[in-house]
């Protein structure tokens, strides 16, 4: 017999979301003249956030009492968090300024 091939609402929603994401990424890739600079912007924001997440989780576990806290570990986590934020902001600033420079340069 014939099999039931009906799609649920969630399957259709998943397909539509993926199509929107692919079209958005394709549009960005077509409009940005130097894709390496855009990737450096994403990396400058994304890489420090990978360091932030464990420190935030460690602070949260100390705050809720799941693990024992000590002043030096809180200070270490706060130092890591502040350094990561500084790195992310500086990296984003330089990446955005490089992107703006390439947009403003006249094409020869």
C-alpha positions as CSV (number, residue, x, y, z in Angstrom):
1,X,0.0,0.0,0.0
2,X,0.7,3.6,-0.1
3,X,2.7,5.0,2.7
4,X,1.6,8.1,4.6
5,X,4.1,10.9,3.6
6,X,2.5,13.8,5.5
7,X,4.8,16.4,7.0
8,X,4.2,17.8,10.4
9,X,4.2,21.5,11.2
10,X,7.7,21.2,12.9
11,X,9.2,19.5,9.8
12,X,7.9,22.3,7.6
13,X,9.1,24.9,10.0
14,X,12.6,23.3,10.1
15,X,12.8,23.3,6.3
16,X,11.7,27.0,6.1
17,X,14.2,28.1,8.8
18,X,17.0,26.3,7.0
19,X,16.1,27.9,3.7
20,X,16.0,31.4,5.4
21,X,19.4,30.8,7.0
22,X,20.9,29.5,3.7
23,X,19.6,32.5,1.8
24,X,20.8,34.9,4.4
25,X,24.3,33.4,4.4
26,X,24.4,33.4,0.6
27,X,23.3,37.1,0.5
28,X,26.0,38.0,3.0
29,X,28.7,36.1,1.0
30,X,27.6,37.8,-2.2
31,X,27.5,41.3,-0.7
32,X,30.7,41.3,1.3
33,X,33.7,41.9,-1.0
34,X,36.3,40.4,1.4
35,X,34.8,37.4,3.2
36,X,38.0,36.9,5.2
37,X,37.3,40.2,7.1
38,X,33.8,39.1,7.9
39,X,35.1,35.8,9.2
40,X,37.6,37.6,11.3
41,X,34.7,39.6,12.8
42,X,32.9,36.4,13.6
43,X,36.0,34.8,15.1
44,X,36.9,37.9,17.2
45,X,33.5,37.7,18.8
46,X,33.0,33.9,18.9
47,X,36.4,32.8,20.1
48,X,36.5,34.8,23.4
49,X,32.9,33.6,24.1
50,X,34.2,30.1,24.2
51,X,36.4,31.1,27.1
52,X,33.6,33.1,28.8
53,X,31.1,30.2,29.0
54,X,33.1,27.9,31.3
55,X,34.0,30.8,33.7
56,X,30.3,31.8,33.9
57,X,29.3,28.2,34.5
58,X,31.9,27.9,37.3
59,X,30.8,31.2,38.9
60,X,27.2,30.0,38.7
61,X,28.0,26.7,40.3
62,X,29.8,28.5,43.1
63,X,26.9,31.0,43.5
64,X,24.3,28.2,43.8
65,X,26.5,26.2,46.3
66,X,27.0,23.2,44.1
67,X,30.8,23.6,44.5
68,X,32.8,25.1,47.2
69,X,33.8,28.7,46.5
70,X,37.0,30.4,47.3
71,X,38.0,34.0,46.8
72,X,40.9,33.2,44.5
73,X,38.8,31.1,42.1
74,X,36.2,33.9,41.9
75,X,38.9,36.4,41.2
76,X,40.4,34.1,38.6
77,X,37.0,33.7,36.9
78,X,36.4,37.4,36.9
79,X,39.9,38.1,35.5
80,X,39.2,35.6,32.7
81,X,35.8,37.2,32.0
82,X,37.1,40.7,31.9
83,X,40.1,39.8,29.7
84,X,37.8,37.9,27.3
85,X,35.4,40.9,27.0
86,X,38.4,43.2,26.3
87,X,39.7,40.8,23.6
88,X,36.2,40.5,22.0
89,X,35.6,44.2,22.0
90,X,39.1,45.0,20.6
91,X,38.9,42.3,18.0
92,X,35.4,43.4,16.9
93,X,36.6,47.0,16.7
94,X,39.6,46.2,14.5
95,X,37.6,43.8,12.3
96,X,34.8,46.4,11.8
97,X,37.3,49.1,11.1
98,X,39.0,46.9,8.5
99,X,35.6,46.1,6.9
100,X,34.8,49.8,6.8
101,X,38.2,50.6,5.2
102,X,37.6,48.1,2.4
103,X,34.1,49.5,1.7
104,X,35.4,53.0,1.6
105,X,38.3,52.2,-0.7
106,X,37.7,53.2,-4.3
107,X,37.7,50.3,-6.7
108,X,40.4,50.5,-9.4
